[in-house]
Amino acid sequence: MVVVKLSWDLSVVVSKEDALAFIDILERAEKYEDKYVSGGDNTKHVYPMDKTFGMEVMPTELYQMAKLAGKPVKE
């Protein structure tokens, strides 16, 4: 399995085949931003991606253990 880090607070686990599909999509992706304008309409912007993404391999045993643990409990 491969962990794909999409932002500081969002990582997803996908198969290696799906990770390659992510790479294909992300290298063509552009960034979209809906910017709030005080007292007026929001402005919409599309521009080249200025973020990086990370991927790391997760061993099968670690994936299985993490899956068994499930969603963490918020305290």
QUIJOUR-V186866 format. One record per residue. N is the residue number from 1. BURIAL is # if it has 24 or more other ideal C-beta (glycine too) atoms within 12 Angstrom, else .. Layout:
[[N	BURIAL] [N	BURIAL]]
This chain:
[[1	#] [2	#] [3	#] [4	#] [5	.] [6	.] [7	.] [8	.] [9	.] [10	.] [11	.] [12	.] [13	#] [14	#] [15	.] [16	.] [17	.] [18	.] [19	#] [20	.] [21	.] [22	#] [23	.] [24	.] [25	.] [26	.] [27	.] [28	.] [29	.] [30	.] [31	.] [32	.] [33	.] [34	.] [35	.] [36	.] [37	.] [38	.] [39	.] [40	.] [41	.] [42	.] [43	.] [44	.] [45	.] [46	.] [47	.] [48	.] [49	.] [50	.] [51	.] [52	.] [53	#] [54	.] [55	.] [56	.] [57	.] [58	#] [59	.] [60	.] [61	.] [62	.] [63	.] [64	.] [65	.] [66	.] [67	.] [68	.] [69	.] [70	.] [71	.] [72	.] [73	.] [74	.] [75	.]]
